Amino acid sequence: MMQRMKCTIQYDGTFFYGFQIQPTKRTVQGEIEQALKRMHRNQFVRITPSGRTDAGVHAKGQVFHFDTFLDIEESKWKKALSSLLPGDIFVVAVEKVPEDFHARFGVKVKEYRYQILNQYDPNIFTRQYHWHVPFPLDVEKMKEACPYLEGTHDFTSFSSAKTTVIGDRVRTIYRVECLQEGNELTIRVEGSGFLYNMVRIITGTLVEVGQGKKRPGEVQTILAGKDRTLAGLTAPPQGLFMWKVTYE
């Protein structure tokens, strides 16, 4: 009898070519599906994630689902799957869910966090987990710009020109915050869904506001312009974390 399982994982994206499976490339999906194939007596098992992450991007709370004929207690799934995965993927939890649960289409809120180290000298021991910004930032100006990004807008200006999205680029953002602790800044973004590179472009734009290259209120003009060239640079991938996925 088939049953649907929901799995929450963490991963260090440093040595992955992103989440989505790619021929001849090491990906998170590829490692997980290979582990499930071994558990299922060499039968292929497809996983469906809440979303994809790019090369170098990390996850604290990625979610995926899969269907299985294996009759394993929930408490033992975590240990069984973990034993077959590499050290840069950690299984947080595995649980049975109803057949109509969908890891992607059932998402209510996604939270991403982007980490910035704002000091002159780099920290070589954490360079894979933040964006080192060596010039001064006006964090209060960055905070002032955040509310303009909240709400339902067409985020074309904050989407990569390489996006494959068909149809409108309207998304709803519930919260954008710039949190400061010493020389560390965290851009926290919550929304119902995101376009390709959207959080990284939001971050790059807020950094330009912090530099004085853009005014906080300019964010409204950037949104209205629906032109990628109006927004800031795309922040590098290593500072981005898929933080949490919430379902109904």
N, C-alpha and C positions, 0 to 999 in steps of 0.2 A: 504494500500500500504506500503510495507516494504521500509525502508530507512536506510542507514548506518550512524552511528554517531562515531565521533572520540572524545575521552575524554583524557584530560591531568590532571594528579593528582599528589599530593605530599603525602607522608606518613612517619610517624615516625615508623620505623620497630622494635622498642624495644620490643613490646609485641605481635609481630606476628611470627608465625612459617614459615616465608617467604611469597612470593607472591602467589605461586601456591597452588591451593586448595588441602587440605588433610583431610581425614576423621577424625573427632573428634578434629581437630586442628583449632585454630584461624588463618586465613590467610587473606591477602588483597583481593585476588580474591573471597574468600568466602563471605566476608563482602559486596563487591560490587555486586556480583550476587544475594545475598539475598535482597539487596536494590532494584535492578532492578526487581526481582520477585514480590516484593510488588507493584511496580509501574505498572507492567503488569498483574494485577489481578490474581496473583498466578501462572503465566506461567513462566517457566524457561527461562532465557536469558543467553547465553554463551558469555563471553568476550574473546577477543584475544589480549594479551599484546605484547608490543615491545620486551619484554624479561622478565625473571624471576629474582627475587632477593632472597637471602638466609635469614634465620632467623637472625634478628638483623640489617639487611642492610636497609638503608633509600632511599628515592627517592625525588628529587626536581622536576623532570620532566618525570615521567613515562607516557607512552601513551598506550591506548588500544582502540579497536573498538568493536562495537556490532551492530546488526541489530534489528530494532524495528518497530512495527506497530503503535506506539503512534504518534499522530500528535501534537507535542508540539513545540512552538517557541524556537529557539536556545537560546535566552536570558533567557528562563525560565527553561531550562534543568538543568543548574548549581544549581539553588536554589532548584529545586525539588529533585534532586539526593542528594545534600548536606544534606537536612533535614532528610534523612534516614540513613546517614553514621555516624560512631563514630567519636569522636574528633581527633583521630590520623590519619584520612584520610581527605584530603582537595581537593575539586574539583577546579582546576584552570580554565578550560574552556571545553565546549562541543560544537561541531560544526558538521554540516552535511558535508559529504564527498561523492565523487563518489563511486559507487558500487565496483569498482575495487581497492579501497584503502585497503591496508593491513598493520596493525600496525607492524607486524613482518617483512614480506618479503619486504616491501617498505622502510625500513630504509636505509638511506644514511650514516649517521654518528651517532655514540653513544658517549657520553661523560660521563666518570665517574670521580669522585674526591674522593681522600682518604685523611682524615684529621688526622694529628699527632700532639700531644702536646709534645714538646721536652723540658722538664724541670724536675728537680729532684722531686719536690712535685707534686702530682696529683691534679686535679681540680675535686672534687667530684660532682660538679653541672653540669658538661658537660661530665661526664665519658661515657655516652651512645652515644656520637657523635664524639669521636676521640680515637685514640690509644695512650695511655700514654707511651712514651719512655723516661725513666729517665736518660739514659746515653748520653754523648756528641755524636753528629753526625757531620761529615764533609760534610756539605751541598754542597760545591763546588764539591766534589768527586761524590756525588749523581747526581748532574747536569751533570757532565762529562759522566756519564754512560747512561743517558737518550737517547741520539741520537742512540745508538746501538740497541735500542728496536724499533725504527721507521722503517717503510717500511714493505714489505711483507716477512714473515718468517714462518717457521714451529715452532709453539709455544708449542710443546709437553712438553718441560721442564718447561713451565709456566702454565701447566694445571694440575688440580687435578687428582690423580690416580683413583678417583671415577667417573671420567667423563663418560658419556654414549654416547659421540660423536662417530658416525660411519663414517669412511672415514678419509680423511686427516685433519690435525690440522693447516693448513696454514691460517693465518689471516693477514690483513693489518692494521697497526697502523699508523695513520697520525701524531700524536704528543704525546710526553711524556715530561712533565715539572715537575720540583720540585720548587715550589714557597714558599718563606719564608717571614713571617711577624712576627718579634719578635721570640717568642718561638713556634709559630705555623707554621707547614709545611703542604702544600697541594700538593699531587701527582695528577696531572691532566693528564688523558689519553683519547685520542680520536681515534676511529677506526671504521671500517666497521662492526665489530662483535667481540665477545669475547668468549673464552672457559670458562669452569667452574672454578671459583676461580682465573682466570687469572690476574685480576687487583690486587687482594690481594697478589698473589705470586710475581708479579712485585714489589709491595710495599715492601714486606718482603725482596726481593733481594736488592732493593735500600737501605733499612735500613742497611743491612749487609755491603754494600759498604760504607755507612756512618760510620759504626763502624770500618772499616778497615779489616773486615773479608774477603772481596772480593775486587779485583781491578776493576775499571771502565771497562777496556777492556775485563775483564773476561766474560762479558755479551755475547760477540760473541761466546766464547767457550761453554757457557751454552746453547745457542740457537742451535749451531751445534751438541751438544751432544744428543739432543732429549731424555733427561733423567730427570725426575722430581727431582731426588735426587741431581742434580747438582745445582739447583736454591735454593733461600733462603726459609725461613719459610713462611707459609701462615699467613698474617696479620689478626688479629681478625675482625669480621664482622662490629662492631659498628662504625668504622671510615669511612665506604664506603657509598657513595651516588651515585645513578644513577642520573646524573645531567641534561642531556638534550638529546633529541632524535630529529634528523633532517631528514626530508623527502625531496624527489625531489620537 
